[in-house]
Amino acid sequence: MRLLTRYILKEIFMPFIFALLVIVFILFTNFLLRAIDRFLGKGIDVLTILEYLFLNLAWIVALAVPMAVLIAALMTFGRLSEDNEITAMRTSGISFLTIIRPALLFGLIVGSSLVYFNNFILPQMNHRARILSGDIYRKRPGLNIEPGYFIEDLPDYSMIIRAKDGDMMQDVRIFSKDNTQSQTTIYAKQGHLSTIDDAIIMTLYNGEIHELDRQDFGNFRRIQFEKHRIVIPADDLLLKRRDKSSRTDREMTVPMMLEKQRTYKKRIITVKTRLAKAFQRTTGDSIIPPNLDQALTVIKDYRAAIDQDTTLNKADLRVRDRRARSLERQAKNEYNLIHSYLKSHNKYGVEIHKKFSLPFACLLFVLVGSPLGVLAKKGGFVIGMSLSFGFFLIYYIMLIGGEEVADRNILKPYVAMWLPNLILLIIALYLTLHTVRERAPVQFIWKLPQLFKRKKS
């Protein structure tokens, strides 16, 4: 059995490496084509560009590994079946479960490595990639100007434009900042930005400069111009590396996200305690309803009850009705706050379970790919890629859909993230069971049947 284990592992390892390289190349090329405009015209050195591309390889590898496992299993067992090696092994008394055991071991090793990668390497690389991306984005602010939005990246100035026709900006308004002596406002009908090695030059046409002395508001100066230039030194344009401690959910390890979840749980408890006290003061019952609709129903019933209470005078009735309206406004705010905290809590829960559910899929893809390869009896890369792409696409759509419904508080994070694996497990067990019984549930026909036959005369 050791010989069989070494043989299967050797057969599956090379197709896995080949499939991984091809998938990473395809995904990386697609990413490069979408990201190349971030570097053009910004004067960024080659090492910085290579660093940015290398950091973004992390999420590409994390996505490519499970698919590569599926393709490798299909190619390996397809080739073994095509060369009748599976039949020879079974004839020798080796069961199909024994044959796929080394492949399952391979899937377990790859999945365990992916768990470590997703939890420790991927978050750090995602964090550094996001910080570097922001620094690159800010390096040449002239290329990032969008009409209708304030631009705060220019040192000493903030700017907004009404429209943009190519490189020419229309209706430009510039405001000085960080200046305690005077306030300067510049208006120009048109303007454009140009870059040189050591500066950015902002050229404005047909406008006015308004300067107001903050110490003496009576001191005001207005200057008209046909052409005005503002030079921003290169020191302000150098790529400045930031080291921020704030991280998104995809830039955190599991312990970091668990700590975030505990923080949101404490906030939810605080809000519920505050809401319970408000209900106790108004209605006399500290048990809060589970959702806003039921809370509004309780408040509505309470207002109806006090309206029918004949023991209350008009003053008491007004006081209690005012408290009920106040409780209604507070309930809307507090339940919206709870909903927001739950969404944030679930967002981290989704990311935690995804770090384990996707690597676990490597094991399931072996269970799916092995019987599919035996049934297909084809071991080529094209066949493996074709079959695996459909399975992986469906699985990934279910994973993204589960993430979306979990973020909306429709499903629990563990249900949303593990349901695709459960469906995949059912399919894998179905295919494996029928392959063990040597009954093919799916017929693969690689050649079109001859529909018409020429009759002999």
One Martini backbone bead per residue (centre of mass of N, CA, C, O) as a GRO file, in nm:
protein
  457
    1MET     BB    1   0.054   0.065  -0.015
    2ARG     BB    2   0.294   0.256  -0.029
    3LEU     BB    3   0.329   0.244  -0.332
    4LEU     BB    4   0.047   0.360  -0.400
    5THR     BB    5   0.075   0.626  -0.251
    6ARG     BB    6   0.321   0.734  -0.406
    7TYR     BB    7   0.196   0.716  -0.687
    8ILE     BB    8  -0.051   0.905  -0.647
    9LEU     BB    9   0.104   1.153  -0.543
   10LYS     BB   10   0.278   1.182  -0.798
   11GLU     BB   11   0.037   1.211  -1.003
   12ILE     BB   12  -0.101   1.473  -0.851
   13PHE     BB   13   0.121   1.691  -0.821
   14MET     BB   14   0.183   1.796  -1.110
   15PRO     BB   15  -0.108   1.883  -1.192
   16PHE     BB   16  -0.133   2.088  -0.963
   17ILE     BB   17   0.099   2.277  -1.044
   18PHE     BB   18   0.001   2.334  -1.329
   19ALA     BB   19  -0.284   2.441  -1.258
   20LEU     BB   20  -0.191   2.668  -1.069
   21LEU     BB   21  -0.025   2.830  -1.276
   22VAL     BB   22  -0.252   2.879  -1.480
   23ILE     BB   23  -0.457   3.021  -1.292
   24VAL     BB   24  -0.272   3.243  -1.188
   25PHE     BB   25  -0.214   3.363  -1.467
   26ILE     BB   26  -0.503   3.440  -1.541
   27LEU     BB   27  -0.572   3.614  -1.289
   28PHE     BB   28  -0.325   3.804  -1.307
   29THR     BB   29  -0.380   3.919  -1.588
   30ASN     BB   30  -0.654   4.041  -1.520
   31PHE     BB   31  -0.548   4.226  -1.294
   32LEU     BB   32  -0.334   4.382  -1.459
   33LEU     BB   33  -0.532   4.512  -1.666
   34ARG     BB   34  -0.695   4.668  -1.433
   35ALA     BB   35  -0.419   4.805  -1.281
   36ILE     BB   36  -0.236   4.969  -1.485
   37ASP     BB   37  -0.365   5.264  -1.452
   38ARG     BB   38  -0.224   5.321  -1.167
   39PHE     BB   39   0.078   5.371  -1.304
   40LEU     BB   40   0.024   5.563  -1.516
   41GLY     BB   41   0.191   5.869  -1.487
   42LYS     BB   42   0.336   5.837  -1.172
   43GLY     BB   43   0.643   5.763  -1.132
   44ILE     BB   44   0.689   5.462  -1.064
   45ASP     BB   45   0.874   5.229  -0.955
   46VAL     BB   46   0.937   4.901  -1.021
   47LEU     BB   47   0.945   4.788  -0.728
   48THR     BB   48   0.663   4.891  -0.646
   49ILE     BB   49   0.505   4.737  -0.859
   50LEU     BB   50   0.603   4.452  -0.780
   51GLU     BB   51   0.498   4.465  -0.491
   52TYR     BB   52   0.198   4.499  -0.559
   53LEU     BB   53   0.169   4.238  -0.725
   54PHE     BB   54   0.267   4.040  -0.505
   55LEU     BB   55   0.049   4.106  -0.287
   56ASN     BB   56  -0.193   4.014  -0.491
   57LEU     BB   57  -0.125   3.702  -0.498
   58ALA     BB   58  -0.269   3.594  -0.249
   59TRP     BB   59  -0.576   3.587  -0.341
   60ILE     BB   60  -0.516   3.417  -0.592
   61VAL     BB   61  -0.411   3.163  -0.452
   62ALA     BB   62  -0.657   3.112  -0.264
   63LEU     BB   63  -0.844   3.063  -0.521
   64ALA     BB   64  -0.669   2.845  -0.692
   65VAL     BB   65  -0.622   2.590  -0.520
   66PRO     BB   66  -0.898   2.437  -0.523
   67MET     BB   67  -0.911   2.418  -0.835
   68ALA     BB   68  -0.646   2.259  -0.867
   69VAL     BB   69  -0.738   2.008  -0.716
   70LEU     BB   70  -0.968   1.931  -0.905
   71ILE     BB   71  -0.799   1.906  -1.164
   72ALA     BB   72  -0.598   1.695  -1.058
   73ALA     BB   73  -0.804   1.472  -1.001
   74LEU     BB   74  -0.915   1.450  -1.287
   75MET     BB   75  -0.646   1.393  -1.436
   76THR     BB   76  -0.546   1.147  -1.279
   77PHE     BB   77  -0.808   0.957  -1.294
   78GLY     BB   78  -0.842   0.982  -1.597
   79ARG     BB   79  -0.571   0.849  -1.676
   80LEU     BB   80  -0.601   0.584  -1.515
   81SER     BB   81  -0.863   0.504  -1.667
   82GLU     BB   82  -0.760   0.522  -1.963
   83ASP     BB   83  -0.513   0.302  -1.884
   84ASN     BB   84  -0.649   0.082  -1.685
   85GLU     BB   85  -0.545   0.106  -1.381
   86ILE     BB   86  -0.804   0.086  -1.217
   87THR     BB   87  -0.882  -0.196  -1.316
   88ALA     BB   88  -0.623  -0.338  -1.214
   89MET     BB   89  -0.659  -0.272  -0.916
   90ARG     BB   90  -0.936  -0.409  -0.881
   91THR     BB   91  -0.842  -0.691  -0.975
   92SER     BB   92  -0.633  -0.697  -0.718
   93GLY     BB   93  -0.838  -0.593  -0.469
   94ILE     BB   94  -0.866  -0.283  -0.490
   95SER     BB   95  -1.031  -0.036  -0.373
   96PHE     BB   96  -1.146   0.276  -0.434
   97LEU     BB   97  -1.095   0.392  -0.149
   98THR     BB   98  -0.793   0.314  -0.151
   99ILE     BB   99  -0.711   0.479  -0.402
  100ILE     BB  100  -0.816   0.773  -0.281
  101ARG     BB  101  -0.656   0.812  -0.016
  102PRO     BB  102  -0.406   0.977  -0.115
  103ALA     BB  103  -0.577   1.213  -0.228
  104LEU     BB  104  -0.697   1.291   0.047
  105LEU     BB  105  -0.426   1.353   0.176
  106PHE     BB  106  -0.356   1.579  -0.018
  107GLY     BB  107  -0.604   1.757   0.045
  108LEU     BB  108  -0.537   1.789   0.349
  109ILE     BB  109  -0.263   1.929   0.316
  110VAL     BB  110  -0.357   2.167   0.144
  111GLY     BB  111  -0.581   2.268   0.338
  112SER     BB  112  -0.396   2.321   0.583
  113SER     BB  113  -0.213   2.524   0.440
  114LEU     BB  114  -0.449   2.722   0.371
  115VAL     BB  115  -0.522   2.795   0.658
  116TYR     BB  116  -0.256   2.931   0.727
  117PHE     BB  117  -0.255   3.131   0.494
  118ASN     BB  118  -0.536   3.273   0.558
  119ASN     BB  119  -0.451   3.358   0.866
  120PHE     BB  120  -0.142   3.495   0.816
  121ILE     BB  121  -0.065   3.587   0.519
  122LEU     BB  122  -0.311   3.718   0.374
  123PRO     BB  123  -0.377   3.960   0.567
  124GLN     BB  124  -0.102   4.103   0.544
  125MET     BB  125  -0.101   4.139   0.233
  126ASN     BB  126  -0.368   4.293   0.213
  127HIS     BB  127  -0.282   4.531   0.388
  128ARG     BB  128  -0.034   4.623   0.223
  129ALA     BB  129  -0.189   4.660  -0.045
  130ARG     BB  130  -0.384   4.883   0.050
  131ILE     BB  131  -0.177   5.091   0.139
  132LEU     BB  132  -0.023   5.108  -0.132
  133SER     BB  133  -0.267   5.188  -0.305
  134GLY     BB  134  -0.320   5.458  -0.159
  135ASP     BB  135  -0.041   5.584  -0.216
  136ILE     BB  136  -0.063   5.572  -0.526
  137TYR     BB  137  -0.326   5.738  -0.552
  138ARG     BB  138  -0.185   6.006  -0.409
  139LYS     BB  139   0.064   6.083  -0.587
  140ARG     BB  140  -0.147   6.178  -0.835
  141PRO     BB  141  -0.412   6.379  -0.799
  142GLY     BB  142  -0.488   6.468  -1.094
  143LEU     BB  143  -0.599   6.166  -1.171
  144ASN     BB  144  -0.842   6.179  -0.922
  145ILE     BB  145  -1.043   6.371  -1.048
  146GLU     BB  146  -1.386   6.441  -0.965
  147PRO     BB  147  -1.679   6.550  -1.029
  148GLY     BB  148  -1.827   6.682  -0.725
  149TYR     BB  149  -1.548   6.644  -0.560
  150PHE     BB  150  -1.348   6.669  -0.307
  151ILE     BB  151  -1.001   6.761  -0.296
  152GLU     BB  152  -0.743   6.668  -0.038
  153ASP     BB  153  -0.445   6.593  -0.161
  154LEU     BB  154  -0.365   6.876  -0.175
  155PRO     BB  155  -0.143   7.083  -0.064
  156ASP     BB  156  -0.304   7.364   0.086
  157TYR     BB  157  -0.554   7.232  -0.078
  158SER     BB  158  -0.889   7.254  -0.202
  159MET     BB  159  -1.105   7.086  -0.453
  160ILE     BB  160  -1.353   7.170  -0.714
  161ILE     BB  161  -1.553   7.043  -0.987
  162ARG     BB  162  -1.797   7.028  -1.241
  163ALA     BB  163  -1.608   6.938  -1.489
  164LYS     BB  164  -1.476   6.706  -1.757
  165ASP     BB  165  -1.256   6.748  -2.055
  166GLY     BB  166  -1.051   6.542  -2.015
  167ASP     BB  167  -0.797   6.754  -1.894
  168MET     BB  168  -1.022   6.965  -1.874
  169MET     BB  169  -1.138   7.188  -1.640
  170GLN     BB  170  -1.449   7.293  -1.498
  171ASP     BB  171  -1.521   7.501  -1.271
  172VAL     BB  172  -1.293   7.607  -1.060
  173ARG     BB  173  -1.238   7.540  -0.702
  174ILE     BB  174  -1.024   7.699  -0.454
  175PHE     BB  175  -0.896   7.618  -0.119
  176SER     BB  176  -0.753   7.709   0.151
  177LYS     BB  177  -0.528   7.560   0.403
  178ASP     BB  178  -0.361   7.599   0.688
  179ASN     BB  179  -0.443   7.923   0.734
  180THR     BB  180  -0.445   8.188   0.976
  181GLN     BB  181  -0.425   8.466   0.816
  182SER     BB  182  -0.567   8.362   0.538
  183GLN     BB  183  -0.830   8.349   0.290
  184THR     BB  184  -0.827   8.151  -0.010
  185THR     BB  185  -1.003   8.205  -0.325
  186ILE     BB  186  -1.044   8.015  -0.633
  187TYR     BB  187  -1.158   8.107  -0.962
  188ALA     BB  188  -1.224   7.904  -1.265
  189LYS     BB  189  -1.326   7.809  -1.577
  190GLN     BB  190  -1.035   7.681  -1.622
  191GLY     BB  191  -0.823   7.373  -1.612
  192HIS     BB  192  -0.493   7.218  -1.551
  193LEU     BB  193  -0.273   6.937  -1.525
  194SER     BB  194   0.084   6.906  -1.474
  195THR     BB  195   0.389   6.714  -1.508
  196ILE     BB  196   0.697   6.682  -1.343
  197ASP     BB  197   0.966   6.569  -1.180
  198ASP     BB  198   0.928   6.811  -0.925
  199ALA     BB  199   0.614   6.871  -1.017
  200ILE     BB  200   0.300   7.039  -1.001
  201ILE     BB  201   0.091   7.206  -1.249
  202MET     BB  202  -0.150   7.462  -1.207
  203THR     BB  203  -0.367   7.573  -1.466
  204LEU     BB  204  -0.541   7.885  -1.500
  205TYR     BB  205  -0.853   8.029  -1.641
  206ASN     BB  206  -1.045   8.280  -1.603
  207GLY     BB  207  -1.027   8.445  -1.304
  208GLU     BB  208  -1.029   8.453  -0.936
  209ILE     BB  209  -0.896   8.620  -0.637
  210HIS     BB  210  -0.965   8.566  -0.287
  211GLU     BB  211  -0.872   8.771  -0.003
  212LEU     BB  212  -0.890   8.711   0.357
  213ASP     BB  213  -0.857   8.861   0.660
  214ARG     BB  214  -0.890   8.713   0.972
  215GLN     BB  215  -0.821   8.967   1.155
  216ASP     BB  216  -0.945   9.156   0.904
  217PHE     BB  217  -1.243   9.173   0.732
  218GLY     BB  218  -1.181   9.452   0.578
  219ASN     BB  219  -0.948   9.286   0.442
  220PHE     BB  220  -0.981   9.286   0.090
  221ARG     BB  221  -0.897   9.084  -0.208
  222ARG     BB  222  -0.916   9.129  -0.574
  223ILE     BB  223  -0.823   8.904  -0.848
  224GLN     BB  224  -0.764   8.910  -1.187
  225PHE     BB  225  -0.740   8.650  -1.449
  226GLU     BB  226  -0.621   8.462  -1.733
  227LYS     BB  227  -0.348   8.344  -1.591
  228HIS     BB  228  -0.267   8.073  -1.354
  229ARG     BB  229  -0.008   7.947  -1.133
  230ILE     BB  230   0.047   7.635  -0.953
  231VAL     BB  231   0.308   7.511  -0.744
  232ILE     BB  232   0.401   7.174  -0.658
  233PRO     BB  233   0.615   7.019  -0.488
  234ALA     BB  234   0.781   6.710  -0.482
  235ASP     BB  235   0.765   6.649  -0.176
  236ASP     BB  236   0.440   6.603  -0.204
  237LEU     BB  237   0.473   6.346  -0.427
  238LEU     BB  238   0.586   6.138  -0.272
  239LEU     BB  239   0.594   5.819  -0.174
  240LYS     BB  240   0.407   5.753   0.116
  241ARG     BB  241   0.440   5.551   0.378
  242ARG     BB  242   0.207   5.365   0.558
  243ASP     BB  243   0.112   5.264   0.914
  244LYS     BB  244  -0.172   5.109   0.971
  245SER     BB  245  -0.383   4.951   1.215
  246SER     BB  246  -0.617   4.949   1.042
  247ARG     BB  247  -0.862   4.691   0.958
  248THR     BB  248  -1.005   4.470   0.774
  249ASP     BB  249  -1.149   4.162   0.757
  250ARG     BB  250  -0.924   4.069   0.526
  251GLU     BB  251  -0.679   4.172   0.750
  252MET     BB  252  -0.745   3.934   0.952
  253THR     BB  253  -0.733   3.736   1.203
  254VAL     BB  254  -0.908   3.538   1.405
  255PRO     BB  255  -0.843   3.679   1.677
  256MET     BB  256  -0.921   3.962   1.579
  257MET     BB  257  -1.222   3.894   1.507
  258LEU     BB  258  -1.307   3.792   1.785
  259GLU     BB  259  -1.260   4.063   1.924
  260LYS     BB  260  -1.465   4.220   1.754
  261GLN     BB  261  -1.711   4.051   1.836
  262ARG     BB  262  -1.697   4.116   2.138
  263THR     BB  263  -1.742   4.417   2.103
  264TYR     BB  264  -2.028   4.395   1.969
  265LYS     BB  265  -2.163   4.241   2.198
  266LYS     BB  266  -2.130   4.464   2.411
  267ARG     BB  267  -2.292   4.677   2.255
  268ILE     BB  268  -2.558   4.522   2.242
  269ILE     BB  269  -2.597   4.496   2.548
  270THR     BB  270  -2.603   4.799   2.605
  271VAL     BB  271  -2.851   4.864   2.430
  272LYS     BB  272  -3.050   4.663   2.566
  273THR     BB  273  -3.029   4.785   2.848
  274ARG     BB  274  -3.128   5.067   2.771
  275LEU     BB  275  -3.402   4.967   2.652
  276ALA     BB  276  -3.511   4.828   2.905
  277LYS     BB  277  -3.523   5.083   3.080
  278ALA     BB  278  -3.721   5.236   2.896
  279PHE     BB  279  -3.954   5.030   2.923
  280GLN     BB  280  -3.973   5.041   3.233
  281ARG     BB  281  -4.047   5.347   3.256
  282THR     BB  282  -4.306   5.329   3.066
  283THR     BB  283  -4.447   5.019   3.094
  284GLY     BB  284  -4.308   4.823   3.335
  285ASP     BB  285  -4.135   4.650   3.117
  286SER     BB  286  -3.807   4.493   3.062
  287ILE     BB  287  -3.900   4.334   2.818
  288ILE     BB  288  -3.774   4.299   2.508
  289PRO     BB  289  -3.819   4.288   2.196
  290PRO     BB  290  -3.669   4.127   1.916
  291ASN     BB  291  -3.805   4.364   1.742
  292LEU     BB  292  -3.934   4.647   1.602
  293ASP     BB  293  -4.224   4.562   1.536
  294GLN     BB  294  -4.293   4.457   1.822
  295ALA     BB  295  -4.225   4.717   1.968
  296LEU     BB  296  -4.442   4.894   1.827
  297THR     BB  297  -4.679   4.719   1.921
  298VAL     BB  298  -4.640   4.761   2.223
  299ILE     BB  299  -4.665   5.071   2.217
  300LYS     BB  300  -4.946   5.079   2.088
  301ASP     BB  301  -5.089   4.924   2.316
  302TYR     BB  302  -5.013   5.122   2.540
  303ARG     BB  303  -5.157   5.373   2.420
  304ALA     BB  304  -5.438   5.243   2.416
  305ALA     BB  305  -5.455   5.189   2.723
  306ILE     BB  306  -5.427   5.492   2.823
  307ASP     BB  307  -5.677   5.597   2.664
  308GLN     BB  308  -5.875   5.390   2.841
  309ASP     BB  309  -5.787   5.525   3.104
  310THR     BB  310  -5.999   5.673   3.351
  311THR     BB  311  -5.784   5.749   3.591
  312LEU     BB  312  -5.671   5.960   3.400
  313ASN     BB  313  -5.566   6.255   3.347
  314LYS     BB  314  -5.464   6.485   3.120
  315ALA     BB  315  -5.175   6.521   3.226
  316ASP     BB  316  -5.096   6.219   3.248
  317LEU     BB  317  -5.161   6.152   2.953
  318ARG     BB  318  -4.949   6.340   2.824
  319VAL     BB  319  -4.700   6.220   2.963
  320ARG     BB  320  -4.732   5.924   2.860
  321ASP     BB  321  -4.746   5.992   2.560
  322ARG     BB  322  -4.466   6.126   2.546
  323ARG     BB  323  -4.309   5.873   2.640
  324ALA     BB  324  -4.402   5.688   2.408
  325ARG     BB  325  -4.283   5.856   2.176
  326SER     BB  326  -3.994   5.847   2.283
  327LEU     BB  327  -3.971   5.536   2.278
  328GLU     BB  328  -4.015   5.506   1.975
  329ARG     BB  329  -3.764   5.663   1.885
  330GLN     BB  330  -3.559   5.495   2.046
  331ALA     BB  331  -3.624   5.219   1.922
  332LYS     BB  332  -3.541   5.284   1.633
  333ASN     BB  333  -3.247   5.354   1.700
  334GLU     BB  334  -3.163   5.094   1.858
  335TYR     BB  335  -3.237   4.880   1.640
  336ASN     BB  336  -3.050   4.995   1.424
  337LEU     BB  337  -2.796   4.955   1.593
  338ILE     BB  338  -2.818   4.651   1.627
  339HIS     BB  339  -2.819   4.585   1.326
  340SER     BB  340  -2.538   4.702   1.272
  341TYR     BB  341  -2.382   4.523   1.474
  342LEU     BB  342  -2.468   4.251   1.345
  343LYS     BB  343  -2.339   4.297   1.071
  344SER     BB  344  -2.050   4.323   1.178
  345HIS     BB  345  -2.043   4.051   1.322
  346ASN     BB  346  -2.106   3.877   1.065
  347LYS     BB  347  -1.869   3.966   0.891
  348TYR     BB  348  -1.657   3.824   1.070
  349GLY     BB  349  -1.786   3.542   1.066
  350VAL     BB  350  -1.758   3.492   0.765
  351GLU     BB  351  -1.445   3.513   0.753
  352ILE     BB  352  -1.383   3.286   0.947
  353HIS     BB  353  -1.531   3.049   0.793
  354LYS     BB  354  -1.383   3.091   0.519
  355LYS     BB  355  -1.093   3.002   0.622
  356PHE     BB  356  -1.220   2.690   0.635
  357SER     BB  357  -1.417   2.615   0.401
  358LEU     BB  358  -1.226   2.640   0.155
  359PRO     BB  359  -1.011   2.429   0.240
  360PHE     BB  360  -1.219   2.193   0.277
  361ALA     BB  361  -1.285   2.180  -0.032
  362CYS     BB  362  -1.036   2.017  -0.117
  363LEU     BB  363  -1.146   1.746  -0.018
  364LEU     BB  364  -1.410   1.750  -0.188
  365PHE     BB  365  -1.273   1.774  -0.469
  366VAL     BB  366  -1.156   1.491  -0.457
  367LEU     BB  367  -1.433   1.343  -0.433
  368VAL     BB  368  -1.524   1.454  -0.712
  369GLY     BB  369  -1.278   1.413  -0.914
  370SER     BB  370  -1.229   1.108  -0.903
  371PRO     BB  371  -1.499   0.992  -1.021
  372LEU     BB  372  -1.504   1.175  -1.271
  373GLY     BB  373  -1.243   1.065  -1.397
  374VAL     BB  374  -1.339   0.771  -1.422
  375LEU     BB  375  -1.592   0.832  -1.597
  376ALA     BB  376  -1.446   0.993  -1.830
  377LYS     BB  377  -1.157   0.879  -1.928
  378LYS     BB  378  -0.995   1.165  -1.898
  379GLY     BB  379  -0.655   1.338  -1.863
  380GLY     BB  380  -0.680   1.615  -1.961
  381PHE     BB  381  -0.673   1.952  -1.916
  382VAL     BB  382  -0.929   2.036  -2.068
  383ILE     BB  383  -1.120   1.843  -1.928
  384GLY     BB  384  -1.060   1.930  -1.638
  385MET     BB  385  -1.131   2.230  -1.676
  386SER     BB  386  -1.424   2.198  -1.770
  387LEU     BB  387  -1.541   2.044  -1.526
  388SER     BB  388  -1.430   2.227  -1.289
  389PHE     BB  389  -1.551   2.502  -1.363
  390GLY     BB  390  -1.845   2.439  -1.305
  391PHE     BB  391  -1.818   2.359  -1.008
  392PHE     BB  392  -1.667   2.613  -0.906
  393LEU     BB  393  -1.874   2.823  -0.993
  394ILE     BB  394  -2.108   2.723  -0.823
  395TYR     BB  395  -1.960   2.733  -0.552
  396TYR     BB  396  -1.886   3.038  -0.560
  397ILE     BB  397  -2.173   3.146  -0.580
  398MET     BB  398  -2.266   3.026  -0.310
  399LEU     BB  399  -2.055   3.174  -0.138
  400ILE     BB  400  -2.135   3.466  -0.213
  401GLY     BB  401  -2.434   3.437  -0.136
  402GLY     BB  402  -2.383   3.363   0.162
  403GLU     BB  403  -2.236   3.627   0.232
  404GLU     BB  404  -2.474   3.817   0.169
  405VAL     BB  405  -2.694   3.698   0.366
  406ALA     BB  406  -2.519   3.731   0.621
  407ASP     BB  407  -2.480   4.044   0.602
  408ARG     BB  408  -2.818   4.064   0.622
  409ASN     BB  409  -2.919   3.863   0.856
  410ILE     BB  410  -3.050   3.588   0.736
  411LEU     BB  411  -2.790   3.424   0.808
  412LYS     BB  412  -2.572   3.243   0.945
  413PRO     BB  413  -2.243   3.222   0.893
  414TYR     BB  414  -2.210   2.907   0.916
  415VAL     BB  415  -2.433   2.841   0.713
  416ALA     BB  416  -2.340   3.007   0.463
  417MET     BB  417  -2.038   2.875   0.448
  418TRP     BB  418  -2.129   2.548   0.471
  419LEU     BB  419  -2.347   2.483   0.257
  420PRO     BB  420  -2.173   2.435   0.000
  421ASN     BB  421  -2.022   2.191   0.129
  422LEU     BB  422  -2.270   2.014   0.170
  423ILE     BB  423  -2.349   1.992  -0.126
  424LEU     BB  424  -2.074   1.881  -0.219
  425LEU     BB  425  -2.084   1.625  -0.040
  426ILE     BB  426  -2.330   1.494  -0.169
  427ILE     BB  427  -2.209   1.472  -0.452
  428ALA     BB  428  -1.956   1.310  -0.370
  429LEU     BB  429  -2.103   1.063  -0.246
  430TYR     BB  430  -2.260   0.987  -0.497
  431LEU     BB  431  -2.017   0.938  -0.688
  432THR     BB  432  -1.858   0.740  -0.506
  433LEU     BB  433  -2.073   0.521  -0.467
  434HIS     BB  434  -2.106   0.450  -0.775
  435THR     BB  435  -1.806   0.382  -0.819
  436VAL     BB  436  -1.785   0.151  -0.616
  437ARG     BB  437  -2.032  -0.003  -0.773
  438GLU     BB  438  -1.988   0.035  -1.085
  439ARG     BB  439  -2.202   0.282  -1.133
  440ALA     BB  440  -2.291   0.512  -1.365
  441PRO     BB  441  -2.467   0.818  -1.329
  442VAL     BB  442  -2.280   0.926  -1.569
  443GLN     BB  443  -2.270   0.993  -1.912
  444PHE     BB  444  -1.985   1.002  -2.129
  445ILE     BB  445  -1.974   1.177  -2.446
  446TRP     BB  446  -1.718   1.254  -2.689
  447LYS     BB  447  -1.895   1.151  -2.936
  448LEU     BB  448  -2.082   1.197  -3.189
  449PRO     BB  449  -2.337   1.064  -3.320
  450GLN     BB  450  -2.456   0.892  -3.592
  451LEU     BB  451  -2.741   1.001  -3.751
  452PHE     BB  452  -2.650   0.926  -4.042
  453LYS     BB  453  -2.698   0.663  -4.276
  454ARG     BB  454  -2.591   0.505  -4.551
  455LYS     BB  455  -2.754   0.346  -4.779
  456LYS     BB  456  -2.769   0.058  -4.936
  457SER     BB  457  -2.831  -0.030  -5.273
   0.00000   0.00000   0.00000
